[in-house]
């Protein structure tokens, strides 16, 4: 599955989509890369995917 992941720096809060302005939070997904599991966020409105650089 091909999709672009937008890397962002987490400030105090990440609730509003920077792509479309949707303001009611995100869905989440996990993505395994080698020995790291990334915690990614998906906008329910425009489906942009964001990486806040948080791993599990």
Backbone bond lengths (Angstrom), bond angles and torsions (degrees), N, CA, C in turn:
res aa  C-N    CA-C-N  psi(-1)  N-CA   C-N-CA  omega(-1)  CA-C   N-CA-C  phi
1 X - - - 1.445 - - 1.528 108.75 -
2 X 1.316 117.09 124.52 1.457 122.20 -179.71 1.523 110.53 -97.37
3 X 1.321 115.64 130.79 1.453 121.47 175.34 1.522 108.17 -160.63
4 X 1.312 115.32 153.42 1.459 121.14 178.47 1.522 108.88 -89.99
5 X 1.323 116.66 135.13 1.453 122.19 175.16 1.522 107.42 -107.33
6 X 1.325 116.33 123.88 1.461 122.22 -178.54 1.523 108.43 -94.70
7 X 1.327 116.87 118.90 1.461 121.92 178.04 1.513 109.63 -84.22
8 X 1.331 115.73 130.89 1.457 119.86 177.45 1.523 109.27 -133.37
9 X 1.322 114.96 156.60 1.458 120.96 174.98 1.522 107.80 -92.93
10 X 1.323 116.33 123.00 1.460 120.98 179.50 1.521 109.38 -74.36
11 X 1.309 115.38 122.68 1.461 120.98 175.50 1.528 107.27 -93.13
12 X 1.302 119.27 -124.25 1.461 122.63 -179.93 1.522 112.29 -81.91
13 X 1.344 116.58 -32.27 1.456 120.77 -173.33 1.523 109.13 -154.74
14 X 1.323 116.47 146.16 1.464 121.53 175.18 1.519 107.71 -130.83
15 X 1.333 116.24 91.91 1.454 121.90 -177.39 1.521 112.48 -125.84
16 X 1.319 117.60 -27.25 1.457 123.07 -176.60 1.531 109.60 -103.69
17 X 1.329 115.94 129.46 1.463 121.18 -179.89 1.524 109.86 -67.17
18 X 1.320 116.47 127.07 1.467 120.38 179.62 1.525 111.92 -78.64
19 X 1.320 117.65 -11.53 1.466 120.68 178.27 1.524 112.66 -86.39
20 X 1.347 117.06 -42.73 1.472 119.39 -173.95 1.528 114.54 -126.12
21 X 1.334 118.18 -10.22 1.454 120.83 178.66 1.522 115.20 89.24
22 X 1.328 117.70 1.04 1.475 120.78 177.37 1.529 108.23 -54.12
23 X 1.342 117.12 133.25 1.462 120.28 -169.13 1.526 115.37 -117.05
24 X 1.316 118.86 14.58 1.461 119.74 -176.18 1.523 114.10 -111.68
25 X 1.315 118.01 30.33 1.456 121.07 175.19 1.519 113.95 88.28
26 X 1.341 116.29 -170.30 1.455 122.96 -169.69 1.520 112.46 -134.22
27 X 1.324 114.56 158.02 1.455 121.88 164.10 1.528 105.44 -85.08
28 X 1.325 117.78 163.95 1.465 120.01 177.81 1.520 110.53 -125.16
29 X 1.327 114.16 159.60 1.460 120.82 174.21 1.518 108.36 -146.48
30 X 1.309 116.43 156.97 1.458 122.22 176.21 1.514 108.06 -113.86
31 X 1.338 115.87 139.87 1.463 120.37 179.63 1.522 108.81 -134.00
32 X 1.317 115.66 122.79 1.455 122.42 -179.90 1.520 109.51 -85.83
33 X 1.331 116.67 125.88 1.468 123.16 174.84 1.517 107.52 -132.13
34 X 1.334 115.41 107.77 1.470 121.89 -174.61 1.526 109.23 56.22
35 X 1.336 117.93 -120.32 1.461 121.21 -178.95 1.522 112.91 -97.63
36 X 1.328 117.18 11.63 1.461 122.11 -177.00 1.530 109.16 -114.11
37 X 1.324 116.08 139.13 1.460 121.21 172.16 1.520 107.67 -109.79
38 X 1.330 116.74 117.90 1.464 121.80 -179.59 1.524 109.75 -90.83
39 X 1.315 115.27 141.62 1.466 122.57 176.53 1.514 106.39 -103.30
40 X 1.336 117.40 109.49 1.456 123.31 -175.23 1.526 110.44 -111.32
41 X 1.327 115.71 157.93 1.463 122.31 -176.17 1.523 110.00 -121.73
42 X 1.339 117.24 133.77 1.461 123.35 -176.60 1.522 109.07 -116.56
43 X 1.333 116.73 128.12 1.463 120.95 176.34 1.525 108.65 -72.76
44 X 1.346 118.46 126.04 1.463 120.42 179.35 1.527 113.25 -68.39
45 X 1.331 117.63 -18.33 1.457 121.26 -177.34 1.528 112.17 -89.56
46 X 1.330 117.53 -57.48 1.479 120.49 -175.49 1.529 113.43 -103.44
47 X 1.325 117.12 -6.91 1.467 124.40 176.82 1.528 113.86 68.84
48 X 1.340 118.19 16.98 1.456 119.93 172.70 1.521 108.90 -64.22
49 X 1.328 116.19 146.95 1.474 121.43 -179.16 1.520 107.97 -114.32
50 X 1.347 115.38 131.48 1.454 121.30 -176.54 1.516 111.65 -120.64
51 X 1.328 114.50 142.59 1.462 122.15 175.59 1.521 107.46 -115.28
52 X 1.348 117.50 116.44 1.461 121.00 178.78 1.528 110.49 -95.61
53 X 1.341 116.47 12.64 1.468 123.66 178.88 1.518 112.46 63.72
54 X 1.338 115.83 39.80 1.456 121.15 174.70 1.525 107.45 -111.40
55 X 1.314 116.44 126.18 1.465 120.48 -179.40 1.511 109.98 -117.03
56 X 1.323 115.68 159.82 1.468 122.31 179.01 1.501 109.53 -108.41
